[in-house]
Amino acid sequence: MQWIDSEIEVKPTVGRNVIVFCPEWNASGYQICYWDGKTFRYEEQPNDDFHTYVNAWTLFMEAD
């Protein structure tokens, strides 16, 4: 997997699920979420702060 720093301008396609590294957000340090065009989000997030905890993101491996 190639991790991409969340601070750079490269972002995933809107609505595509990605894995993010967010060590201060939860115990595992990872979360499945999507890019909404402005922030990283997931359906069950308890507040709008999640995006601020994302350090890096990567795409899921695609099967042939």
C-alpha positions in Angstrom: 0.0 0.0 0.0 1.1 3.5 -0.7 0.1 5.9 2.1 -0.6 9.5 1.0 -0.2 12.4 3.5 -3.6 13.9 4.2 -2.1 17.4 4.0 -1.1 17.3 0.4 -3.4 18.2 -2.5 -3.9 14.7 -3.8 -7.2 13.3 -2.6 -9.2 10.2 -3.5 -12.2 10.2 -5.8 -15.4 11.6 -4.1 -17.3 8.8 -2.5 -14.6 6.2 -2.8 -13.9 4.1 0.3 -10.4 4.4 1.6 -8.4 3.4 4.7 -7.1 6.2 6.8 -4.4 6.3 9.4 -5.8 8.2 12.4 -3.9 7.1 15.6 -5.5 9.5 17.9 -9.1 8.8 16.7 -9.6 5.2 17.9 -7.7 2.3 19.5 -6.8 0.6 16.2 -5.5 3.8 14.6 -7.3 3.1 11.3 -10.7 3.8 9.9 -12.6 2.9 6.7 -14.1 6.1 5.4 -14.7 8.1 2.2 -13.7 11.5 0.8 -16.8 13.8 0.4 -14.9 16.4 -1.6 -14.0 18.5 1.4 -13.3 16.1 4.3 -12.9 12.4 5.2 -16.1 11.0 6.7 -17.8 7.8 7.7 -21.4 7.1 8.3 -21.2 6.3 12.1 -18.8 9.1 13.1 -19.9 10.6 16.4 -19.0 14.2 15.5 -17.6 16.4 12.7 -14.0 16.3 14.1 -12.9 13.0 12.5 -11.2 14.7 9.5 -8.8 16.6 11.7 -7.4 13.3 13.1 -6.6 11.8 9.7 -2.8 11.7 9.0 -2.7 9.7 5.8 -4.9 7.6 3.5 -4.6 4.8 1.0 -6.8 3.0 -1.5 -8.0 -0.6 -1.0 -6.2 -3.1 -3.1 -8.3 -3.8 -6.2 -8.8 -7.4 -7.4 -8.6 -8.3 -11.1 
